[in-house]
Amino acid sequence: MKQLLPALAVLAATFPALAEEITYAKHIRPVWEDQCERCHGSSAPVYEAFMADPKKYEADDKGPRMDTYESLVFFVKDPKEAGALMRRLDDGTNTKDGQPGNMYRHLGRSDKRKANQLLFKQWIGEDAWITKKAEDITPDDLKKVKAAP
């Protein structure tokens, strides 16, 4: 038992180093470039322009611009659109009706889609993956968001 305790202490001290932090730059950006850039890249309208006439842009297969860390995080935790990214990328397991979000299918095919969604969940934080509307998200909910740059 005396030998086991020091071994457990060393293991506990090194455990956080074993789990890699999911970051925008290293993990999310490549998925975004592969799966989202076509509709949400630099040719997409900024949020305010999109909201002024969403049907116009949707007809052109464009959504609001999300081509930077800041513009993507806006759809995670800004009071205007908090939770929008999670609602749209959810697979349906976190919704009342069990329906996936309208952008879930764009995360890839089959296993790739699930893996990409898991990356987004890990980046935002499993506890912060909230599919509530922005007005229903609390400051405590937003404190759970990780979303490392």
Backbone as JSON Lines, residues from 0, in Angstrom:
{"i":0,"aa":"M","n":[0.82,-1.19,0.0],"ca":[0.0,0.0,0.0],"c":[0.86,1.25,0.0]}
{"i":1,"aa":"K","n":[1.97,1.23,0.77],"ca":[2.85,2.39,0.84],"c":[3.47,2.7,-0.52]}
{"i":2,"aa":"Q","n":[3.71,1.65,-1.31],"ca":[4.3,1.85,-2.64],"c":[3.25,2.31,-3.65]}
{"i":3,"aa":"L","n":[2.03,1.93,-3.43],"ca":[0.95,2.28,-4.35],"c":[0.6,3.76,-4.29]}
{"i":4,"aa":"L","n":[0.6,4.35,-3.1],"ca":[0.24,5.76,-2.97],"c":[1.15,6.7,-3.75]}
{"i":5,"aa":"P","n":[2.48,6.56,-3.66],"ca":[3.33,7.42,-4.47],"c":[3.11,7.23,-5.98]}
{"i":6,"aa":"A","n":[2.87,6.01,-6.38],"ca":[2.62,5.73,-7.79],"c":[1.34,6.41,-8.26]}
{"i":7,"aa":"L","n":[0.31,6.35,-7.43],"ca":[-0.95,7.01,-7.76],"c":[-0.77,8.53,-7.8]}
{"i":8,"aa":"A","n":[0.04,9.08,-6.9],"ca":[0.29,10.52,-6.88],"c":[0.97,10.96,-8.17]}
{"i":9,"aa":"V","n":[1.93,10.2,-8.64],"ca":[2.63,10.53,-9.89],"c":[1.66,10.43,-11.07]}
{"i":10,"aa":"L","n":[0.86,9.39,-11.09],"ca":[-0.11,9.22,-12.16],"c":[-1.1,10.38,-12.17]}
{"i":11,"aa":"A","n":[-1.61,10.77,-11.02],"ca":[-2.56,11.88,-10.93],"c":[-1.94,13.18,-11.39]}
{"i":12,"aa":"A","n":[-0.68,13.39,-11.07],"ca":[0.01,14.62,-11.46],"c":[0.24,14.69,-12.97]}
{"i":13,"aa":"T","n":[0.42,13.55,-13.62],"ca":[0.69,13.56,-15.06],"c":[-0.57,13.42,-15.89]}
{"i":14,"aa":"F","n":[-1.68,13.05,-15.3],"ca":[-2.91,12.81,-16.06],"c":[-3.34,14.01,-16.89]}
{"i":15,"aa":"P","n":[-3.38,15.25,-16.36],"ca":[-3.79,16.38,-17.19],"c":[-2.91,16.55,-18.43]}
{"i":16,"aa":"A","n":[-1.65,16.22,-18.34],"ca":[-0.76,16.34,-19.49],"c":[-1.12,15.33,-20.58]}
{"i":17,"aa":"L","n":[-1.74,14.22,-20.18],"ca":[-2.11,13.2,-21.15],"c":[-3.32,13.62,-21.99]}
{"i":18,"aa":"A","n":[-4.18,14.41,-21.43],"ca":[-5.37,14.85,-22.14],"c":[-5.06,16.17,-22.86]}
{"i":19,"aa":"E","n":[-5.05,16.12,-24.18],"ca":[-4.73,17.31,-24.97],"c":[-5.93,18.26,-24.99]}
{"i":20,"aa":"E","n":[-5.65,19.53,-24.78],"ca":[-6.71,20.55,-24.85],"c":[-7.09,20.75,-26.31]}
{"i":21,"aa":"I","n":[-8.38,20.77,-26.57],"ca":[-8.88,21.02,-27.91],"c":[-8.88,22.53,-28.13]}
{"i":22,"aa":"T","n":[-8.22,22.97,-29.19],"ca":[-8.14,24.41,-29.46],"c":[-8.73,24.71,-30.84]}
{"i":23,"aa":"Y","n":[-9.11,25.96,-31.0],"ca":[-9.62,26.42,-32.29],"c":[-8.55,26.25,-33.36]}
{"i":24,"aa":"A","n":[-7.36,26.78,-33.1],"ca":[-6.29,26.79,-34.1],"c":[-5.88,25.39,-34.55]}
{"i":25,"aa":"K","n":[-5.73,24.48,-33.62],"ca":[-5.21,23.16,-33.96],"c":[-6.28,22.15,-34.39]}
{"i":26,"aa":"H","n":[-7.47,22.24,-33.8],"ca":[-8.48,21.21,-34.03],"c":[-9.73,21.7,-34.77]}
{"i":27,"aa":"I","n":[-10.28,22.81,-34.34],"ca":[-11.55,23.28,-34.9],"c":[-11.36,23.92,-36.27]}
{"i":28,"aa":"R","n":[-10.37,24.77,-36.42],"ca":[-10.15,25.47,-37.69],"c":[-10.02,24.51,-38.87]}
{"i":29,"aa":"P","n":[-9.24,23.43,-38.77],"ca":[-9.17,22.5,-39.91],"c":[-10.53,21.87,-40.26]}
{"i":30,"aa":"V","n":[-11.32,21.52,-39.26],"ca":[-12.65,20.97,-39.52],"c":[-13.52,22.04,-40.17]}
{"i":31,"aa":"W","n":[-13.44,23.25,-39.64],"ca":[-14.22,24.35,-40.19],"c":[-13.84,24.59,-41.65]}
{"i":32,"aa":"E","n":[-12.55,24.59,-41.96],"ca":[-12.11,24.81,-43.35],"c":[-12.65,23.72,-44.27]}
{"i":33,"aa":"D","n":[-12.68,22.5,-43.78],"ca":[-13.12,21.37,-44.59],"c":[-14.64,21.32,-44.75]}
{"i":34,"aa":"Q","n":[-15.37,21.65,-43.7],"ca":[-16.81,21.42,-43.7],"c":[-17.68,22.69,-43.74]}
{"i":35,"aa":"C","n":[-17.15,23.84,-43.35],"ca":[-18.0,25.01,-43.14],"c":[-17.65,26.23,-43.99]}
{"i":36,"aa":"E","n":[-16.41,26.28,-44.45],"ca":[-15.9,27.49,-45.1],"c":[-16.7,27.89,-46.34]}
{"i":37,"aa":"R","n":[-17.16,26.94,-47.09],"ca":[-17.87,27.24,-48.34],"c":[-19.05,28.19,-48.11]}
{"i":38,"aa":"C","n":[-19.77,28.0,-47.03],"ca":[-20.96,28.82,-46.76],"c":[-20.72,29.92,-45.72]}
{"i":39,"aa":"H","n":[-19.7,29.75,-44.88],"ca":[-19.48,30.69,-43.77],"c":[-18.11,31.35,-43.82]}
{"i":40,"aa":"G","n":[-17.47,31.32,-44.99],"ca":[-16.13,31.88,-45.15],"c":[-16.13,33.38,-45.4]}
{"i":41,"aa":"S","n":[-15.03,33.87,-45.95],"ca":[-14.85,35.31,-46.12],"c":[-15.82,35.93,-47.12]}
{"i":42,"aa":"S","n":[-16.44,35.11,-47.98],"ca":[-17.43,35.66,-48.92],"c":[-18.83,35.72,-48.31]}
{"i":43,"aa":"A","n":[-18.98,35.21,-47.12],"ca":[-20.28,35.24,-46.42],"c":[-20.48,36.61,-45.77]}
{"i":44,"aa":"P","n":[-21.73,36.99,-45.58],"ca":[-22.0,38.29,-44.96],"c":[-21.71,38.28,-43.46]}
{"i":45,"aa":"V","n":[-21.34,39.44,-42.94],"ca":[-21.19,39.56,-41.49],"c":[-22.57,39.39,-40.86]}
{"i":46,"aa":"Y","n":[-22.59,39.11,-39.59],"ca":[-23.83,38.8,-38.86],"c":[-24.93,39.84,-39.11]}
{"i":47,"aa":"E","n":[-24.61,41.12,-38.97],"ca":[-25.62,42.18,-39.1],"c":[-26.24,42.19,-40.5]}
{"i":48,"aa":"A","n":[-25.41,42.04,-41.53],"ca":[-25.92,42.01,-42.91],"c":[-26.77,40.77,-43.13]}
{"i":49,"aa":"F","n":[-26.32,39.62,-42.62],"ca":[-27.09,38.39,-42.76],"c":[-28.46,38.54,-42.11]}
{"i":50,"aa":"M","n":[-28.49,39.08,-40.89],"ca":[-29.75,39.21,-40.16],"c":[-30.7,40.21,-40.82]}
{"i":51,"aa":"A","n":[-30.17,41.15,-41.57],"ca":[-31.02,42.13,-42.26],"c":[-31.83,41.47,-43.38]}
{"i":52,"aa":"D","n":[-31.31,40.4,-43.99],"ca":[-32.02,39.72,-45.08],"c":[-31.56,38.26,-45.19]}
{"i":53,"aa":"P","n":[-31.87,37.45,-44.2],"ca":[-31.38,36.05,-44.21],"c":[-31.82,35.25,-45.44]}
{"i":54,"aa":"K","n":[-33.04,35.43,-45.9],"ca":[-33.53,34.65,-47.04],"c":[-32.7,34.91,-48.3]}
{"i":55,"aa":"K","n":[-32.28,36.15,-48.48],"ca":[-31.43,36.51,-49.63],"c":[-30.14,35.7,-49.6]}
{"i":56,"aa":"Y","n":[-29.49,35.65,-48.47],"ca":[-28.21,34.95,-48.37],"c":[-28.39,33.43,-48.38]}
{"i":57,"aa":"E","n":[-29.43,32.94,-47.75],"ca":[-29.69,31.5,-47.75],"c":[-29.95,31.0,-49.17]}
{"i":58,"aa":"A","n":[-30.59,31.82,-49.99],"ca":[-30.83,31.46,-51.4],"c":[-29.5,31.29,-52.15]}
{"i":59,"aa":"D","n":[-28.48,32.01,-51.72],"ca":[-27.15,31.9,-52.31],"c":[-26.27,30.9,-51.58]}
{"i":60,"aa":"D","n":[-26.87,30.11,-50.69],"ca":[-26.13,29.11,-49.9],"c":[-25.08,29.76,-49.01]}
{"i":61,"aa":"K","n":[-25.43,30.88,-48.43],"ca":[-24.52,31.59,-47.52],"c":[-25.18,31.74,-46.17]}
{"i":62,"aa":"G","n":[-24.38,31.52,-45.14],"ca":[-24.81,31.79,-43.78],"c":[-23.99,32.94,-43.27]}
{"i":63,"aa":"P","n":[-24.15,33.3,-42.02],"ca":[-23.32,34.39,-41.49],"c":[-21.84,34.0,-41.45]}
{"i":64,"aa":"R","n":[-20.99,34.99,-41.62],"ca":[-19.55,34.76,-41.64],"c":[-19.07,34.25,-40.28]}
{"i":65,"aa":"M","n":[-18.22,33.23,-40.34],"ca":[-17.63,32.63,-39.14],"c":[-16.18,32.28,-39.41]}
{"i":66,"aa":"D","n":[-15.48,33.14,-40.13],"ca":[-14.14,32.8,-40.61],"c":[-13.0,33.19,-39.67]}
{"i":67,"aa":"T","n":[-13.32,33.61,-38.47],"ca":[-12.29,33.88,-37.46],"c":[-12.73,33.24,-36.15]}
{"i":68,"aa":"Y","n":[-11.78,33.12,-35.25],"ca":[-12.1,32.6,-33.92],"c":[-13.2,33.45,-33.29]}
{"i":69,"aa":"E","n":[-13.03,34.77,-33.33],"ca":[-14.0,35.67,-32.68],"c":[-15.39,35.55,-33.3]}
{"i":70,"aa":"S","n":[-15.45,35.45,-34.62],"ca":[-16.77,35.37,-35.25],"c":[-17.45,34.03,-34.99]}
{"i":71,"aa":"L","n":[-16.68,32.96,-34.81],"ca":[-17.27,31.66,-34.49],"c":[-17.73,31.63,-33.03]}
{"i":72,"aa":"V","n":[-16.91,32.15,-32.13],"ca":[-17.26,32.16,-30.7],"c":[-18.49,33.03,-30.44]}
{"i":73,"aa":"F","n":[-18.73,34.02,-31.28],"ca":[-19.94,34.84,-31.18],"c":[-21.17,33.94,-31.12]}
{"i":74,"aa":"F","n":[-21.18,32.87,-31.92],"ca":[-22.33,31.96,-31.99],"c":[-22.34,30.92,-30.87]}
{"i":75,"aa":"V","n":[-21.36,31.0,-30.0],"ca":[-21.29,30.14,-28.82],"c":[-21.75,30.89,-27.58]}
{"i":76,"aa":"K","n":[-21.24,32.13,-27.41],"ca":[-21.51,32.77,-26.12],"c":[-21.85,34.25,-26.15]}
{"i":77,"aa":"D","n":[-22.04,34.86,-27.3],"ca":[-22.5,36.25,-27.31],"c":[-23.98,36.29,-26.93]}
{"i":78,"aa":"P","n":[-24.41,37.24,-26.13],"ca":[-25.81,37.29,-25.7],"c":[-26.82,37.27,-26.85]}
{"i":79,"aa":"K","n":[-26.47,37.82,-28.01],"ca":[-27.41,37.82,-29.15],"c":[-27.64,36.42,-29.71]}
{"i":80,"aa":"E","n":[-26.59,35.6,-29.74],"ca":[-26.67,34.3,-30.42],"c":[-26.12,33.14,-29.59]}
{"i":81,"aa":"A","n":[-25.99,33.31,-28.29],"ca":[-25.43,32.25,-27.44],"c":[-26.13,30.92,-27.71]}
{"i":82,"aa":"G","n":[-25.35,29.88,-27.85],"ca":[-25.89,28.55,-28.07],"c":[-26.24,28.21,-29.51]}
{"i":83,"aa":"A","n":[-26.16,29.18,-30.42],"ca":[-26.55,28.93,-31.81],"c":[-25.7,27.83,-32.44]}
{"i":84,"aa":"L","n":[-24.41,27.86,-32.2],"ca":[-23.54,26.84,-32.78],"c":[-23.92,25.46,-32.26]}
{"i":85,"aa":"M","n":[-24.16,25.36,-30.96],"ca":[-24.51,24.07,-30.38],"c":[-25.86,23.57,-30.91]}
{"i":86,"aa":"R","n":[-26.85,24.45,-31.0],"ca":[-28.16,24.05,-31.52],"c":[-28.05,23.55,-32.96]}
{"i":87,"aa":"R","n":[-27.26,24.24,-33.75],"ca":[-27.17,23.88,-35.17],"c":[-26.32,22.63,-35.43]}
{"i":88,"aa":"L","n":[-25.35,22.37,-34.56],"ca":[-24.48,21.21,-34.76],"c":[-24.89,19.99,-33.94]}
{"i":89,"aa":"D","n":[-25.91,20.13,-33.13],"ca":[-26.32,19.02,-32.27],"c":[-26.86,17.86,-33.11]}
{"i":90,"aa":"D","n":[-26.61,16.65,-32.64],"ca":[-27.06,15.45,-33.35],"c":[-28.48,15.02,-32.99]}
{"i":91,"aa":"G","n":[-29.12,15.77,-32.13],"ca":[-30.49,15.46,-31.73],"c":[-30.58,14.83,-30.35]}
{"i":92,"aa":"T","n":[-29.46,14.42,-29.78],"ca":[-29.5,13.78,-28.47],"c":[-29.72,14.79,-27.35]}
{"i":93,"aa":"N","n":[-29.58,16.07,-27.64],"ca":[-29.76,17.1,-26.62],"c":[-30.97,17.98,-26.87]}
{"i":94,"aa":"T","n":[-31.86,17.55,-27.75],"ca":[-33.04,18.34,-28.07],"c":[-34.3,17.62,-27.61]}
{"i":95,"aa":"K","n":[-35.33,18.39,-27.35],"ca":[-36.61,17.81,-26.89],"c":[-37.22,16.91,-27.95]}
{"i":96,"aa":"D","n":[-37.12,17.31,-29.22],"ca":[-37.77,16.54,-30.28],"c":[-36.86,15.47,-30.89]}
{"i":97,"aa":"G","n":[-35.6,15.42,-30.46],"ca":[-34.68,14.41,-30.97],"c":[-34.17,14.68,-32.38]}
{"i":98,"aa":"Q","n":[-34.48,15.84,-32.92],"ca":[-34.06,16.18,-34.28],"c":[-32.69,16.85,-34.26]}
{"i":99,"aa":"P","n":[-31.81,16.46,-35.18],"ca":[-30.51,17.12,-35.25],"c":[-30.65,18.56,-35.72]}
{"i":100,"aa":"G","n":[-29.66,19.37,-35.38],"ca":[-29.64,20.75,-35.83],"c":[-29.46,20.81,-37.34]}
{"i":101,"aa":"N","n":[-29.82,21.95,-37.93],"ca":[-29.8,22.06,-39.39],"c":[-28.4,22.03,-40.01]}
{"i":102,"aa":"M","n":[-27.36,22.17,-39.23],"ca":[-25.99,22.11,-39.77],"c":[-25.26,20.82,-39.4]}
{"i":103,"aa":"Y","n":[-25.89,19.97,-38.63],"ca":[-25.25,18.72,-38.2],"c":[-24.81,17.89,-39.41]}
{"i":104,"aa":"R","n":[-25.65,17.8,-40.41],"ca":[-25.34,16.97,-41.59],"c":[-24.12,17.48,-42.36]}
{"i":105,"aa":"H","n":[-23.78,18.75,-42.16],"ca":[-22.64,19.32,-42.88],"c":[-21.3,19.03,-42.2]}
{"i":106,"aa":"L","n":[-21.31,18.33,-41.08],"ca":[-20.07,18.01,-40.37],"c":[-19.3,16.84,-41.0]}
{"i":107,"aa":"G","n":[-19.85,16.26,-42.04],"ca":[-19.19,15.14,-42.71],"c":[-20.13,13.97,-42.83]}
{"i":108,"aa":"R","n":[-19.59,12.87,-43.29],"ca":[-20.4,11.66,-43.46],"c":[-20.18,10.7,-42.3]}
{"i":109,"aa":"S","n":[-21.24,10.11,-41.82],"ca":[-21.24,9.02,-40.84],"c":[-20.27,9.21,-39.69]}
{"i":110,"aa":"D","n":[-19.23,8.37,-39.62],"ca":[-18.3,8.42,-38.49],"c":[-17.54,9.74,-38.42]}
{"i":111,"aa":"K","n":[-17.21,10.29,-39.57],"ca":[-16.5,11.57,-39.6],"c":[-17.38,12.66,-38.98]}
{"i":112,"aa":"R","n":[-18.67,12.62,-39.29],"ca":[-19.61,13.6,-38.73],"c":[-19.62,13.52,-37.21]}
{"i":113,"aa":"K","n":[-19.71,12.32,-36.69],"ca":[-19.73,12.12,-35.23],"c":[-18.42,12.58,-34.6]}
{"i":114,"aa":"A","n":[-17.3,12.26,-35.24],"ca":[-15.99,12.66,-34.71],"c":[-15.85,14.18,-34.72]}
{"i":115,"aa":"N","n":[-16.3,14.81,-35.8],"ca":[-16.22,16.27,-35.88],"c":[-17.11,16.94,-34.83]}
{"i":116,"aa":"Q","n":[-18.3,16.39,-34.63],"ca":[-19.17,16.96,-33.6],"c":[-18.55,16.8,-32.22]}
{"i":117,"aa":"L","n":[-17.94,15.65,-31.97],"ca":[-17.27,15.42,-30.69],"c":[-16.16,16.44,-30.47]}
{"i":118,"aa":"L","n":[-15.41,16.76,-31.52],"ca":[-14.36,17.79,-31.4],"c":[-14.97,19.13,-30.98]}
{"i":119,"aa":"F","n":[-16.05,19.52,-31.64],"ca":[-16.71,20.78,-31.28],"c":[-17.21,20.73,-29.84]}
{"i":120,"aa":"K","n":[-17.77,19.6,-29.43],"ca":[-18.25,19.47,-28.05],"c":[-17.1,19.59,-27.05]}
{"i":121,"aa":"Q","n":[-16.0,18.94,-27.35],"ca":[-14.85,19.01,-26.46],"c":[-14.27,20.42,-26.43]}
{"i":122,"aa":"W","n":[-14.27,21.09,-27.55],"ca":[-13.74,22.45,-27.62],"c":[-14.6,23.41,-26.79]}
{"i":123,"aa":"I","n":[-15.9,23.31,-26.96],"ca":[-16.82,24.19,-26.22],"c":[-16.88,23.77,-24.76]}
{"i":124,"aa":"G","n":[-16.81,22.47,-24.52],"ca":[-16.94,21.91,-23.18],"c":[-18.21,21.1,-23.11]}
{"i":125,"aa":"E","n":[-18.09,19.85,-22.75],"ca":[-19.26,18.95,-22.69],"c":[-20.37,19.56,-21.83]}
{"i":126,"aa":"D","n":[-20.01,20.17,-20.7],"ca":[-21.02,20.78,-19.83],"c":[-21.6,22.06,-20.4]}
{"i":127,"aa":"A","n":[-20.91,22.64,-21.37],"ca":[-21.37,23.89,-21.98],"c":[-22.15,23.63,-23.27]}
{"i":128,"aa":"W","n":[-22.26,22.39,-23.69],"ca":[-23.0,22.05,-24.92],"c":[-24.49,22.15,-24.61]}
{"i":129,"aa":"I","n":[-25.0,23.36,-24.74],"ca":[-26.37,23.67,-24.36],"c":[-27.16,24.07,-25.6]}
{"i":130,"aa":"T","n":[-28.31,23.47,-25.79],"ca":[-29.09,23.74,-26.99],"c":[-30.28,24.67,-26.72]}
{"i":131,"aa":"K","n":[-30.22,25.39,-25.6],"ca":[-31.28,26.35,-25.29],"c":[-31.14,27.58,-26.19]}
{"i":132,"aa":"K","n":[-32.21,28.32,-26.32],"ca":[-32.18,29.6,-27.04],"c":[-31.35,30.59,-26.24]}
{"i":133,"aa":"A","n":[-30.8,31.59,-26.92],"ca":[-29.91,32.57,-26.29],"c":[-30.54,33.21,-25.06]}
{"i":134,"aa":"E","n":[-31.81,33.55,-25.14],"ca":[-32.46,34.24,-24.02],"c":[-32.64,33.33,-22.8]}
{"i":135,"aa":"D","n":[-32.51,32.03,-22.98],"ca":[-32.66,31.08,-21.87],"c":[-31.32,30.63,-21.27]}
{"i":136,"aa":"I","n":[-30.24,31.04,-21.89],"ca":[-28.91,30.67,-21.39],"c":[-28.5,31.63,-20.29]}
{"i":137,"aa":"T","n":[-28.05,31.06,-19.19],"ca":[-27.71,31.86,-18.02],"c":[-26.22,32.22,-18.01]}
{"i":138,"aa":"P","n":[-25.85,33.23,-17.22],"ca":[-24.42,33.52,-17.06],"c":[-23.64,32.31,-16.54]}
{"i":139,"aa":"D","n":[-24.25,31.51,-15.67],"ca":[-23.59,30.29,-15.19],"c":[-23.35,29.3,-16.31]}
{"i":140,"aa":"D","n":[-24.3,29.21,-17.25],"ca":[-24.12,28.34,-18.42],"c":[-22.89,28.79,-19.22]}
{"i":141,"aa":"L","n":[-22.77,30.09,-19.42],"ca":[-21.68,30.64,-20.23],"c":[-20.32,30.5,-19.56]}
{"i":142,"aa":"K","n":[-20.3,30.45,-18.24],"ca":[-19.03,30.26,-17.54],"c":[-18.43,28.89,-17.82]}
{"i":143,"aa":"K","n":[-19.23,27.94,-18.27],"ca":[-18.76,26.59,-18.55],"c":[-18.05,26.49,-19.9]}
{"i":144,"aa":"V","n":[-18.22,27.49,-20.75],"ca":[-17.65,27.46,-22.1],"c":[-16.14,27.53,-22.04]}
{"i":145,"aa":"K","n":[-15.48,26.58,-22.7],"ca":[-14.02,26.57,-22.78],"c":[-13.58,27.33,-24.02]}
{"i":146,"aa":"A","n":[-13.82,26.77,-25.21],"ca":[-13.54,27.4,-26.5],"c":[-12.17,28.07,-26.56]}
{"i":147,"aa":"A","n":[-11.12,27.3,-26.34],"ca":[-9.76,27.83,-26.36],"c":[-9.38,28.29,-27.78]}
{"i":148,"aa":"P","n":[-8.67,29.41,-27.88],"ca":[-8.25,29.93,-29.2],"c":[-7.34,28.99,-29.97]}
